[in-house]
Amino acid sequence: MAGKYGEILDQPEGTVYGSRASLSEAGMHRPLMAGICGPASLGAESIVLSGGYEDDQDYGDDSATGSQIGDQTLTRQNMALAVSRSNGSPVRVIRGSGHVSPYSPNTGFRYDGLFSVEDCWQETGRSGHVIWRFRLAKHSNAHGPTSLGNSHTRRMTSTVSRIIRDTEQARTIKKWYDYRCQICGVRIEGAAGPYAESAHIKPLGSPHCGPDTPDNILCLCPNHHVMFDYGGVFVNDDLSIVGTRQRLTVVPNHFISIDYLRYHRHHYMNR
Ligand SMILES: [Zn+2]
């Protein structure tokens, strides 16, 4: 049976399934055992949060974090979720009653809608093994909760949206650098003036909860911002760029926290 991304015809959000077998028959989540369905090359189609992983966390609609036990590298199923993040494809999230969370159904498995993978990083889990964590956020459903009686499949268009929230702090730091990237020095000239992005070294979102303070903010070009957020570039304690002879450009009044640089290296480097 071929894989399918997005909504499944006649299987609206909120549908409860009695077993993994009925989930599979419905095409909602095809494998009977694996928690993540979908090839690493294309991204994950669906995930089941059903307990069994010591470090699973579930924060309800805002985010669902699935993780697995054992020292992990980004391969196979994990990689599928990382690829879903990169290409912005929607992932069906199914919660099982075996998963200890206030959001889990009392019995069986419930389809809880389409989510997007917003972040992935590594951590040391409770057992001491390295685990990869993923933060998934629920898609806002522009079409309402169900298909409104229309029998057509409502395809969710997948888009990648990187919301760059500029705070007063961020604007100040970009001015310090005259909108030049601290890694490559590029300054983008737009019709509305120069353009740069502010990157938080330790991310703002839960569970990282990095601060919006100058010691946690870099001024980067869009390419280096993406590389920084996606684990493609790292800064050492001495402000050299990992794997290069380059150093981060830093103006005299900009103190950058070594702790936050370490946090970024430890959580986003795929070793
Ligand atoms: Zn750059």
Boltz pocket constraint, residues with backbone or C-beta under 6 A from the ligand:
constraints:
  - pocket:
      binder: B
      contacts: [[A, 181], [A, 182], [A, 183], [A, 184], [A, 185], [A, 186], [A, 220], [A, 221], [A, 222], [A, 223], [A, 224]]
      max_distance: 6.0
